[in-house]
Amino acid sequence: MKKLIFAGILAATGLTATANAQIQKGNWLVGSSLLTSSFGLNTGGGYNIALQPKGAYFIEDNVAVGGYVKLGISKSTNSSPTRFDYAVGGLGRYYLSPGEKGVNNLLNHGRWFFEGNVGLGGSSVENGNSTTGLDFGVGPGYSYFITPNIGLEGLVKYEGQTGFGSEGLNSNITFNVGFSIYLPTSKAKDIANDLK
C-alpha cells in the first residue's frame, strides 16, 4: 500500500513538473484556435468561424512572445452579408504559476494564462464595404496538457478592429477552443532539420 501511495505522489509531481517544464525560457509554442464563437457587442450576435495559427518563443519562464495570423468568415443574425476577416500581428502570453497569489490551480495538468495581441487586420464584406485597420485582443485562457507537449486550450477574449475605412470600432467577445504544441528548443531544431 505504501508503494502505491508513493507511486501516486511521484506521478502527480511528475505531471505538474512536466507542465512547468514546457513553459520555460528557450522553448517554443505553436498552435491554433480551431473553433471560435463570438458574441457581438455593437453588431448583434451571429457566427464566426476562424482559423488562427500562432507561434511564440519563451523569452523568460512563463512569458512567450510571437505572432499570429487570423483568417475567418462571419455573419450576423440581422441578415447582413457574409464578412471575410483577416489579420496578422504580434502576440504575448503570460502563464500564471500555481504558487502565485490568487491562482487556484483546479487541475494539476494545466496552466492559466493571459494573452494579448495587436496587429493589422481588416474585413471584406460581400457586395459591400471593406476596411483595414488596427486588430487587437486580450483575455484569459487555460491550457490543459493531454500529453507532456500538447495542450488543449480554451480562451475568452475581447477582440476589436478599429478601421481606417468606412467602419469605426467593431468589437466582440469570443470563446476560442484550440491546441498548442510546446517544443523544447532541441526538439524544435530537430523538427526544423527534418523539414529541410
C-alpha positions in Angstrom: 0.0 0.0 0.0 2.8 2.4 0.9 4.4 1.7 -2.6 1.1 2.5 -4.3 0.7 5.8 -2.4 4.3 6.8 -3.1 3.9 5.9 -6.8 0.8 8.1 -7.0 2.6 11.1 -5.4 5.5 10.7 -7.8 3.2 10.6 -10.8 1.3 13.7 -9.7 4.5 15.6 -9.0 5.9 14.5 -12.4 2.9 15.7 -14.3 2.9 19.1 -12.6 6.7 19.4 -13.2 6.1 18.5 -16.9 3.5 21.3 -17.3 6.0 23.7 -15.7 8.9 22.5 -18.0 7.0 23.3 -21.2 6.8 27.0 -20.4 10.4 27.6 -19.6 12.8 30.0 -21.2 14.0 28.8 -24.6 11.0 26.7 -25.6 8.6 27.2 -28.5 4.8 27.2 -28.7 3.0 26.5 -31.9 -0.8 26.1 -32.2 -4.1 27.3 -33.5 -7.6 28.2 -32.4 -9.9 25.8 -34.3 -13.4 26.7 -33.1 -14.5 30.3 -32.4 -17.8 31.5 -31.2 -18.4 35.3 -30.9 -20.9 37.5 -29.2 -21.2 40.9 -30.9 -21.1 43.9 -28.6 -22.2 46.5 -31.2 -23.3 44.4 -34.1 -25.5 41.7 -32.7 -24.9 38.0 -32.4 -24.1 35.6 -35.2 -21.5 33.1 -36.1 -17.8 33.4 -36.6 -15.6 30.6 -38.0 -11.9 31.4 -37.8 -8.6 29.7 -38.0 -5.9 31.5 -36.0 -2.4 29.9 -36.2 0.1 31.3 -33.8 3.7 30.7 -32.8 5.7 32.1 -29.8 9.1 31.8 -28.1 9.5 31.8 -24.4 11.8 34.7 -23.6 11.5 34.0 -19.9 9.9 31.3 -17.8 6.1 31.8 -18.2 6.5 34.6 -20.8 6.1 34.0 -24.5 6.1 36.4 -27.4 5.4 35.7 -31.1 3.0 36.2 -33.9 -0.4 35.2 -35.2 -2.4 35.1 -38.4 -6.2 35.2 -38.5 -8.5 34.1 -41.3 -12.2 33.7 -40.9 -15.8 34.3 -42.0 -18.6 35.7 -40.0 -22.3 36.5 -40.4 -24.6 38.5 -38.1 -28.1 37.4 -37.2 -29.6 40.6 -38.7 -29.5 39.2 -42.3 -26.3 41.1 -43.1 -24.0 39.8 -45.8 -21.1 37.4 -45.1 -17.9 39.0 -44.0 -14.3 37.8 -44.5 -11.9 38.7 -41.7 -8.1 38.7 -41.8 -5.3 39.9 -39.6 -1.6 39.4 -38.9 0.4 40.7 -35.9 2.2 40.1 -32.7 1.1 38.4 -29.5 2.2 37.9 -26.0 1.3 35.3 -23.3 1.9 35.3 -19.6 1.4 32.0 -17.7 0.4 32.1 -14.1 2.5 29.9 -11.7 0.5 27.7 -9.4 2.1 29.3 -6.4 1.2 32.9 -7.3 -1.2 34.7 -5.1 -4.8 34.4 -6.2 -4.2 31.5 -8.5 -6.4 28.5 -7.8 -4.9 25.6 -9.9 -8.0 23.4 -10.2 -6.3 20.9 -12.5 -2.8 19.8 -11.9 -2.3 19.1 -15.6 -2.7 22.7 -16.9 -1.9 26.3 -16.5 -3.9 29.6 -16.6 -2.6 32.3 -18.9 -3.4 35.8 -20.2 -3.0 36.5 -23.9 -2.9 39.8 -25.7 -2.4 40.6 -29.4 -2.1 43.6 -31.7 -1.6 43.9 -35.4 -3.1 44.9 -38.7 -6.3 43.4 -39.8 -9.4 44.1 -41.8 -12.6 42.8 -43.2 -14.2 42.5 -46.6 -18.0 42.4 -46.8 -19.7 40.5 -49.6 -21.0 43.1 -52.1 -20.2 45.9 -49.6 -17.6 48.0 -47.8 -14.2 46.8 -46.8 -12.0 48.2 -44.1 -8.4 47.8 -42.8 -7.1 48.9 -39.5 -5.8 48.0 -36.1 -6.6 44.5 -34.9 -6.4 43.9 -31.1 -7.5 41.5 -28.4 -6.9 40.5 -24.8 -8.2 37.8 -22.5 -7.7 34.9 -20.1 -7.2 31.2 -21.1 -6.5 27.8 -19.8 -4.2 25.2 -21.3 -4.8 21.5 -20.2 -1.9 19.3 -21.0 -3.2 16.0 -22.5 0.4 14.9 -23.1 3.7 16.5 -21.8 3.9 18.5 -25.1 0.3 19.1 -26.2 -2.2 21.3 -24.5 -5.9 21.7 -25.3 -6.8 25.4 -24.8 -9.9 27.5 -24.1 -9.6 31.2 -24.4 -12.1 34.0 -23.8 -11.0 37.3 -25.5 -12.3 40.8 -26.0 -11.4 41.4 -29.7 -11.7 44.5 -31.8 -10.9 46.2 -35.0 -10.8 49.9 -35.5 -10.8 50.7 -39.2 -9.4 53.3 -41.4 -12.2 52.8 -43.9 -16.0 53.0 -43.7 -16.3 51.3 -40.3 -15.3 52.6 -36.9 -14.7 50.3 -33.9 -16.1 46.8 -34.4 -15.7 44.6 -31.2 -16.9 41.4 -29.8 -16.2 38.8 -27.1 -15.0 35.4 -28.5 -14.7 32.0 -27.0 -11.9 30.1 -28.7 -11.0 26.4 -28.5 -7.8 25.1 -29.9 -4.5 23.4 -29.1 -0.8 24.3 -28.6 2.3 22.2 -29.0 5.1 23.0 -26.6 8.6 22.2 -28.0 11.8 22.3 -26.1 14.5 24.1 -28.2 16.3 20.8 -29.1 13.1 19.2 -30.3 12.2 22.3 -32.4 15.6 22.2 -34.0 15.2 18.5 -34.9 11.8 19.2 -36.5 13.2 22.1 -38.5 16.0 20.0 -39.7 13.6 17.2 -40.8 11.6 19.8 -42.9 14.7 20.8 -44.9 
